[in-house]
Amino acid sequence: MRKVLLYFVFIYLLIGFGYAVYGQIIADPNDPPPMPIWAPGLSPGQRFGAFLLGFVPPMLLWPVWLPATIWCLIRGIC
């Protein structure tokens, strides 16, 4: 049972990480709220903050945000 739970948590976080990477790929460096971690001129602290804001919430909350993202992509309003 523990092994199944561990696999579930790993897959859950892997999907969330993929969702976070997608969000970083489409983020515009000139638009501050979705600041990508790869934006030029960020200090290490800003990069860490961008990582915490850009990766941790999507990794944990992707089931909440994924339907809205799919709806946005289907409608072409993203």
N, C-alpha and C positions, 0 to 999 in steps of 0.2 A: 504493500500500500504506500509506503514512503517513497518507493522508487517511482510509482505512478504520479504521486504528488510533485515530486522533484521534476519529472519530465513536464508536467503541466505548467509549473511555474517557469521553467526554462523556455518552453514554447511561447507562453504568454508574454514574457519579457522580450523574447526574440522578435515577435510580431510588433510589439511596441517600439523596439529599437529601429526596426525597419520603417515604421511610420514616422519616427523622429528623424531618421536620415532623409526620408522623402521631404519632410518639412524644411530641413536645412537646405536641400538641393534647390527647392523652389523659392527660398527666401531671398529677398533683394537686399544687398548690403546697404543701400541708401534709404531703407525703410526701417527706422529704429525698433519698433515693437517686435517683429520677428527676426531680430539681429542674428545672422548666421554666425556660427562659431568660427568660420573661415574668413570673416570680413577683415580686410587689411586695416592695420593701425590699432588693433585691440591690445590692451595690456593683458598680462596673464590673469589678473583678477577678473577683467571683463570677459575673457574667454571662458573662465570657470563659471562665471555667472550665466553666460549665454548657454553653456552646457547644461547647467542646472535647470534653467528655464526652458531650454529647447529640447532636452532629451528626457529628463526625469518624469515630468508630467505626462508626456505622450506614452512613455513606456508603461506607466501605471494606469492611465486613464484612456487608453486607445479604444476600448469598447464604447465609450461615451462619445468620442469625437469622430470615429470612423464613419458612422452612418451619415453624419452631417457633411463630411468631406466627400463621400461618394455622391450624395445628393448635389453638392456644389459642382462637382466635376461633370455629372450628367447634365445638369442645367447649363453648364458653361459660364457660370457667374463668378468663378474663383479668380 
